[in-house]
């Protein structure tokens, strides 16, 4: 799925091959779709040079020690970190260190990829750290209600069209629908997956956008002409 996302972004930019310009979107999707508690610990792990103990996590993220230990164990099971105790007793302080394979995440290249992006700061819809929500996943009815309360992007929504224009292939003026959805989910005012899909659907239904083939969108000619006339 991540490879296809990178391919879709490359196609939207008029390329048939993937470059590093396609990777930031993938990195942000990974960080924004992983369980938030793991992302929070991973973020703290990077800020602390790749090593953390359970007390640092508990104090830094304001969570209980059992919650911190559980998340540390999950990262160990995913082979992202090594885990060890600082003593021989059962209550000895637990410590994790990022494994060599992923130590590149501590460097400049990874910081450049995510460009300061942190889903733990922008995701107000996600469950609180340490709490498992029974409503995870897309709730179409609920999301549609929230979308109406928030207001749907339309032809006058500057932020929506800025995102659209950024992804637009300048040669044939098409946009990858999947890339557009992901970008809307990662924007300054992020939408859920179903909200992003609903926004696009409403613009297609209103003949503002046209779906010319699978995963390919284009502005309808009358709309494009009106926008050009305004300029």
N, C-alpha and C positions, 0 to 999 in steps of 0.2 A: 504493500500500500504506500509506503514512504517513497519507494523508488518511482512508482507511478505518479505520485504527487510531484516529485522533482521533474519527471518527464513532462507532465502537464504544464508546469511553470516554464520549462524550457521551450515548449511548443508555443506558449503564449507570447514568448519573447522572440519568436521567429527562428528558433534553433531546433535542430534534430538531435542534439547531443546535450548532455548535462555538464555544466561547469560549476565552479564554486559560487557563482551568483545565484544558483538555484538552492543551495544548501541552507541559508538562513531560514527560509520558510519551513523547511523540513525540521530543523532544530527547534523552532518555536512550536511546531505542532507536537513534537515529542514531549516537550516540557509542559505544554498546556493540556495534554490528554493523559499524562501519567497521574496516578493517585497523588493528590496535592501534598499529603504528608511526606511522601518520598521526595518530591521535588523540593520541598522546604528544607529537608535535611541535606539533600544534595547541594542546594544553594549555599547552605551554611558550611558544608564540607569544603566547598571551593573557597569560600571567604576565609577559611581557617587553614589554608594551605594543604588540604587533603587529609587532615587528621582531626578526629573529634572524639570526645568521651561523652558518656551518657549525661554527665552533669552539665556540660556545655550546651547540649541539645535541650535539656529540660529548662535551663535558665534562658537560653537564647530564643527559644520558641514558645516558652511558657506552657509547657506540657508536663504531664506526670512522668515519672521515671519508667513505669511499665509501658507507657505509650512510646517513649523514646526508645526503650529496649526492643520493642516489637518492630519498629520501623528500621532500626539498625540491623535486626535479624533478617528482615525482608531484603534489604540492600545486599546483605551477605549472601543470601540465597540466590539473588540475581547475579552474583559474581561481579558486582560493582566495587565491593570493598572487601578487605580482610578484617576479621573480627578477632579480638583477643581480650583477655582480662589482665588487669594490671597487678593482680595478686592471685593467690591460690585459694582464696575463700569464695564461698558462694555469693557473698555480697560485695566482692571486689568490683572496682569500677570497670565498666565495659568500655572498650575503645575500638574505633574502626579507622582504617586507613584505606584511601582509594588505591585500587590495584594498579600495577604498572601500565597495563593496557589502556587505562583511561586517564593517566596522569596528564595527558595533553590538554585535558579540560581545565587544567590549572593555568594554562598559558594564554598568551595574547591571541592566538588563533581562535580559541573558543570564545573569548570575550568579544572578539570582532564578529563572530558568527551570530551571537545572540544580541549584540548591540544594546546591552542593558535591559533586555526583555526579561521579565520575571512574572510568570502567571500567578505567583503567590501575592503579588501586589495588585493585579488588575481583576482577579477573578472574584467578584462579589457574589456570584451565583453558586460557587462551589461550597461543599460542606466544610465546616470548620475543621481545622487540623485535629486529628484524633477521633473524629466522629464519623461513623459510617452512615451515609444517607440511604434511606430505603427508596429514594426516588431518583437514583442515578440513572442516566440514560435520557434519551429524548422523550419528553412528555409533550406530544404535539398539541393537545388541547390547551395545556397550561402555558406552553411557550407562545402559542398564538395569542392568548389573552394578554400576556405580558408584552408581546410585540405591539398590540393595538394600543396599550397604555403608553408605551414608549414612543410610538409613532413610526410609521413605515417610511424608509428612505424613498424618495421620489425624484422627479426630474429637477427639483430645486435643492436637493440635499447635496451640498458641496462635498462633504466628506465621502459620501458613497461614490460620487463620480470621480473624485481624486483617486480613490482606490481602483476604480474601473480603468481610468486612463493610465494609471501606473502599470497595469497588467496588459493593456491593449497591445496587440501585435501591430506595429506601425505600418507594416506592409499591406496586410489584408484587413486590418481593423477588427480582428476577432479577439475574443477573450476566452480562456479556459474556464468553464463554469465551476469546476472543482477548485481551481486556484482562487477564483473570486470568492467562493464560499469560505475557504480557509482564511483568506485575507480579512473578510468581514468578521470572522471569529477571533482574529488577532488584532483588530483595530483598537483605537483609543477608547471606543465605546463598544466593547466586544459583544457579539451576538452568539447565541447558541447555534448548533448545527441546524435545528429546525427553523429557527428565526431567519437565519441566512437563506435557507432554501425558500422560505415563504416570501422574503423580500424579492428574490429573483423571480419567483413564480408570478407575483403580482405585477412586476414590471413586464414580464412576457405576456401576461393576460391583457395588460393595458397597451400592448403593441409598442412599448417603448424599447424593449429588447426583443430580439428574434433568435430562436434556437435553430440554427441552420443545420446542425447535425449533432450527434452525441457529444456532449461536453464542450460544445462550441457555441458561443453567443456573439451577437453582433448588434449594434444599435440600428434600429429601423431608420430608413432613409429620411422620412419626414422629421423625425426627432433630431437626427444629425444635422439636417439643413437648418432647423430652427435654432439649434445651438450655435451653428456657424454664423447665422444671421445676427444673433445677439452680439457676437464678437465684432 
